[in-house]
Amino acid sequence: MNNTSILPYRYEFHQDELSEIRACNEQHGFAIVKNLLPPGMVEMLKAEVRRILDDQAKSSNEATFVSIQFIEVSPVFATLMTFEPFMRIARELHNHEPITLNRTAAIYKKPGAGPMGWHTDWSPVKHPFGADAILNNSGASSMWFYLNGIDAMRGGLAIIPDSHTENWEAPEGFTFTVNRSSFHKLGTQPRAHDNMEDVPGAMPVVADPGDLIIFAERTYHGVYPHRGSMTRLSCGMSFRKSSYKPEQVWPLPESAQRFIESSADEVEPLVEQYWGINRGWISSGD
Ligand SMILES: O=C(O)CCC(=O)C(=O)O
């Protein structure tokens, strides 16, 4: 629980340490909450990620599959919005202001998958921009469950603590790619660097099934190659403050409309301003 082996401060917390979780995410751009989900819930969520992505994955040689509307097709995942230990962390991260469901995803990663390069989820709202720029400019922190557990051998996340601020400088020996979306070694092609091991300040995220991993929208992260033997299953959700009102948003997709209409009354305040996602949408204007 008191993991200080890599960093000189605590970044793993018990679910009751709400203000400590928020403070760590605000100060360092990430936090881990140990044992948030009971094992039965972990198994149900694994079955849901498989239900949605198994067929696609089994009929393809690709290694990684993503559902970017996971909550719209998984009523089980949607029940997390009524799981108080999870929701009180979501509310704390937003200082108890009214919040709205922002975005969700599930990922299925086969053993043998290659690395995912370093990147930030944030991108500028600078025309022409897409839905990701809107959803990742809202101050929402990602709340992820890696349902088999992760480490540097099993396609786990690598992150750079303290990289979540607007004026963070690239690691020593590296420079940013366009729009600061990633970084590359000085003197090399401007392509996202995809080695997790040689970046000053980077560390592996080590977590067990049921642990919640939180990271801020600007925190730089990447993914180790999957050298394990088990398919890596994960799912995540983020909330934004309901006061976030960008100038442009895409028309509500039908799938999002159906999801809102079919949601339990209990979660209505969380979903009534949900926008879904339309990756085909491009901003208008100059
Ligand atoms: O596969 C993962 O764990 C991370 C995925 C990711 O970083 C992303 O989709 O932005």
Ligand as a Chemical Component Dictionary entry (heavy atoms), coordinates in Angstrom:
data_LIG
# 
_chem_comp.id                   LIG 
_chem_comp.type                 NON-POLYMER 
_chem_comp.pdbx_formal_charge   0 
_chem_comp.three_letter_code    LIG 
# 
loop_
_chem_comp_atom.comp_id 
_chem_comp_atom.atom_id 
_chem_comp_atom.alt_atom_id 
_chem_comp_atom.type_symbol 
_chem_comp_atom.charge 
_chem_comp_atom.model_Cartn_x 
_chem_comp_atom.model_Cartn_y 
_chem_comp_atom.model_Cartn_z 
_chem_comp_atom.pdbx_ordinal 
LIG O1 O1 O 0 -3.581 0.378 -24.156 1  
LIG C1 C1 C 0 -3.497 1.118 -23.188 2  
LIG O2 O2 O 0 -3.412 0.696 -22.073 3  
LIG C2 C2 C 0 -3.426 2.607 -23.335 4  
LIG C3 C3 C 0 -4.171 3.119 -24.502 5  
LIG C4 C4 C 0 -3.925 4.560 -24.696 6  
LIG O3 O3 O 0 -3.001 5.112 -24.193 7  
LIG C5 C5 C 0 -4.806 5.349 -25.507 8  
LIG O4 O4 O 0 -5.711 4.780 -26.145 9  
LIG O5 O5 O 0 -4.625 6.579 -25.531 10 
# 
loop_
_chem_comp_bond.comp_id 
_chem_comp_bond.atom_id_1 
_chem_comp_bond.atom_id_2 
_chem_comp_bond.value_order 
_chem_comp_bond.pdbx_ordinal 
LIG O1 C1 DOUB 1 
LIG C1 O2 SING 2 
LIG C1 C2 SING 3 
LIG C2 C3 SING 4 
LIG C3 C4 SING 5 
LIG C4 O3 DOUB 6 
LIG C4 C5 SING 7 
LIG C5 O4 DOUB 8 
LIG C5 O5 SING 9 
# 
